[in-house]
């Protein structure tokens, strides 16, 4: 039996000024629809920004190696809608693609403005192969200054082989590539080697609360060992306890990230982009 489609909220046909604020919408279906609508407004009005989370070196006194960047936007009331909320409600491929292009432009502008900055940005494999995203990337490359050598693009391990040709091409153009582990990195790394990937970003679920647990620690070490065979930098994200950070460092992680070091910074990169 198919799941019935929820009715459209009664306010979807109203003008923007008559729409309720996101905070005032309580129904779950209506709230998801409202977030999508607010995102569409934010994209049209260049109100998408980047939240930055530092990735620190595990071995060198914890200096920042680079920042992971995730898109966010502010609704009409000024409230922040994070990427975690956005991911849960985006149903439109065109809306998702538009957000990916906006995030890429924001990252590019941030790198051009701050020569000390290095950013990592997750890109869905489907966007890497899309003409729209590629056109946005190529348009940025044609501009000056060109900060591509300080940009890291992350692709999920489950999507790598579907977009391997695009990943190889981006790597040839000077982009650093990061393989994002979603639980199957061992399988991905055991297949024909992802030669264009420079970094392995571990599954944060594995890294969090793994200290003193033999099975998670062995799995972590196995992934580290395989990554090191391919000269890949290993990042342990999702850390909020000192003991997990110490365990990750002892097991071979090169870099660490998580709330233990900083909450995402929404002020480092301006929310306005052009």
C-alpha positions in Angstrom: 0.0 0.0 0.0 1.5 3.3 -1.0 2.0 6.1 1.4 -0.4 8.9 0.8 1.1 12.3 -0.2 0.5 14.9 2.5 -1.6 17.8 1.4 0.2 21.0 0.5 0.3 23.6 3.2 -2.5 26.2 2.7 0.0 29.1 2.5 2.1 27.8 -0.4 0.0 29.9 -2.9 0.3 33.1 -0.8 2.7 35.9 -1.5 6.0 35.9 0.4 5.0 38.7 2.7 2.0 36.7 3.9 3.9 33.5 4.7 4.3 32.5 8.3 7.8 32.4 9.8 9.5 29.0 10.0 9.5 29.2 13.8 5.7 29.5 13.8 5.1 26.3 11.7 4.6 23.3 13.9 3.2 20.6 11.7 6.1 18.3 10.5 5.0 18.1 6.9 4.3 21.8 6.7 7.6 22.6 8.4 9.6 20.5 5.9 7.8 22.3 3.0 8.5 25.6 4.7 12.2 24.9 5.0 12.4 24.1 1.3 10.5 27.3 0.5 12.8 29.4 2.7 15.8 27.7 1.0 14.5 28.7 -2.4 14.2 32.3 -1.2 17.7 32.2 0.3 19.2 30.9 -2.9 17.4 33.5 -5.0 18.6 36.3 -2.7 22.2 35.1 -2.1 21.6 34.4 1.6 23.5 31.1 1.7 26.7 31.0 3.9 29.2 28.5 5.1 29.7 27.2 8.7 33.3 26.3 9.3 34.6 23.6 11.6 38.4 23.4 12.1 40.3 20.2 11.4 43.4 20.2 13.6 46.8 18.4 13.2 47.0 15.5 15.7 50.8 15.5 15.9 51.9 19.1 15.8 50.4 20.9 18.8 46.9 21.0 17.3 47.3 23.8 14.7 44.4 24.1 12.2 45.2 22.1 9.0 42.0 23.2 7.2 38.3 23.9 7.8 35.4 21.8 6.9 32.7 24.0 5.3 28.9 23.2 5.4 26.2 25.4 3.9 23.6 27.1 6.0 21.1 29.9 5.4 19.1 32.3 7.5 15.3 32.4 7.1 13.4 35.7 6.9 13.4 36.1 10.6 17.2 35.7 10.7 17.1 32.3 12.3 19.9 29.9 11.1 18.9 26.7 9.3 21.8 24.3 9.4 22.9 21.8 6.7 21.7 18.9 8.9 18.1 20.3 8.7 18.5 21.1 5.0 19.6 17.6 4.1 16.6 16.0 5.8 14.0 18.0 3.8 15.4 18.6 0.3 13.3 16.5 -2.1 14.0 18.5 -5.3 17.2 17.6 -7.2 17.3 21.0 -8.8 17.1 22.7 -5.3 19.9 20.4 -4.1 22.0 21.2 -7.1 21.4 24.9 -6.7 22.6 24.7 -3.1 25.7 22.8 -4.1 26.6 25.4 -6.6 25.9 28.2 -4.1 28.2 26.5 -1.5 30.9 26.1 -4.1 30.7 29.8 -5.0 30.8 30.8 -1.3 33.9 28.6 -0.7 35.6 30.0 -3.8 35.0 33.5 -2.7 36.1 32.8 0.9 39.4 31.3 -0.3 40.0 34.3 -2.7 39.4 36.7 0.2 41.6 34.9 2.8 44.9 33.5 1.5 45.5 31.7 4.8 42.3 29.7 4.5 42.0 26.1 3.3 38.4 24.7 2.9 36.9 21.2 2.5 33.5 20.9 1.0 31.4 17.8 0.6 29.9 17.3 -2.9 27.3 14.7 -3.8 28.6 12.4 -6.5 25.5 13.2 -8.7 26.5 16.9 -8.6 30.1 16.1 -9.7 28.7 14.5 -12.8 26.0 17.2 -13.5 26.5 19.8 -16.2 25.2 22.5 -13.9 27.7 22.0 -11.2 30.6 21.5 -13.7 29.6 24.7 -15.4 29.7 26.5 -12.1 33.1 25.1 -11.3 34.6 25.9 -14.7 33.2 29.4 -14.5 35.0 30.0 -11.2 38.2 28.5 -12.5 38.2 31.1 -15.3 38.1 33.9 -12.8 41.1 35.5 -11.0 42.4 35.0 -8.4 42.2 31.2 -8.7 42.3 29.5 -5.2 41.6 26.0 -6.3 44.8 24.6 -4.8 43.4 25.4 -1.3 40.1 23.7 -2.0 39.3 20.1 -0.9 36.3 18.3 -2.3 34.9 15.4 -0.4 33.0 12.5 -2.1 31.3 9.6 -0.3 32.9 6.2 -0.5 29.6 4.7 -1.7 29.6 7.2 -4.7 33.3 7.2 -5.6 33.3 4.7 -8.4 30.2 6.2 -10.0 32.0 9.6 -10.4 35.6 8.3 -10.6 36.3 9.9 -14.0 35.2 13.3 -12.7 37.2 12.9 -9.5 40.3 12.1 -11.6 39.7 15.2 -13.8 39.3 17.5 -10.8 42.5 16.1 -9.2 44.4 16.8 -12.4 43.2 20.4 -12.2 44.8 20.8 -8.8 41.9 20.0 -6.5 42.6 17.9 -3.4 40.1 15.0 -3.1 38.9 13.5 0.2 37.2 10.1 0.4 34.4 10.4 3.0 33.9 7.1 4.9 30.3 6.2 5.4 31.0 2.8 6.8 32.3 1.0 3.6 35.7 2.7 3.1 37.5 -0.7 3.5 35.6 -2.1 0.5 36.2 1.0 -1.6 39.9 1.1 -0.7 40.2 -2.6 -1.4 38.9 -2.2 -4.9 41.0 -0.6 -7.7 42.7 2.1 -5.7 41.0 5.6 -5.7 44.3 7.1 -7.1 43.0 10.6 -7.0 42.1 10.7 -3.3 44.5 12.4 -1.0 42.6 12.2 2.3 40.4 9.6 4.1 37.8 11.2 6.3 36.8 8.4 8.8 33.1 7.7 9.6 32.4 10.0 12.6 30.1 7.3 14.1 33.2 5.0 14.3 35.4 7.7 15.8 32.9 8.8 18.5 33.0 6.7 21.7 35.5 4.2 20.3 38.2 4.6 23.0 38.7 1.3 25.0 36.4 -0.7 22.7 38.5 -3.4 20.9 36.3 -3.9 17.8 35.9 -0.2 16.8 39.6 0.4 17.5 40.6 -2.6 15.3 38.4 -1.4 12.5 39.7 2.1 12.8 43.3 0.8 12.7 42.6 -1.4 9.6 41.2 1.6 7.7 44.2 3.7 8.7 46.7 1.0 7.6 45.0 0.7 4.2 44.9 4.5 3.7 48.6 4.8 4.6 49.5 2.3 1.9 48.1 4.8 -0.5 49.7 7.8 1.2 46.4 9.2 2.2 46.1 11.6 5.1 43.6 10.3 7.7 41.1 12.5 9.5 39.1 11.5 12.5 35.9 13.6 12.8 33.0 13.7 15.2 35.2 13.8 18.4 33.7 15.3 21.5 35.8 13.4 24.1 39.5 13.7 24.9 39.9 9.9 25.2 38.6 9.3 21.7 41.0 11.9 20.3 43.9 10.3 22.1 42.8 6.9 20.8 42.5 8.1 17.2 45.9 9.8 17.4 47.5 6.6 18.9 45.9 4.5 16.1 47.4 6.7 13.4 45.0 9.6 12.6 46.8 12.6 11.2 44.0 15.1 11.9 41.1 15.5 14.3 37.8 17.3 14.2 34.7 17.7 16.3 33.0 19.7 19.0 36.0 18.8 21.2 37.9 21.5 19.3 35.2 24.0 18.2 31.6 24.3 17.3 31.0 25.3 13.7 31.8 29.0 13.2 29.0 30.8 11.3 30.8 34.2 11.5 34.2 33.4 9.9 32.7 33.4 6.3 30.1 36.1 5.6 26.5 34.8 5.1 26.1 37.0 2.1 27.6 35.8 -1.2 27.3 37.2 -4.7 
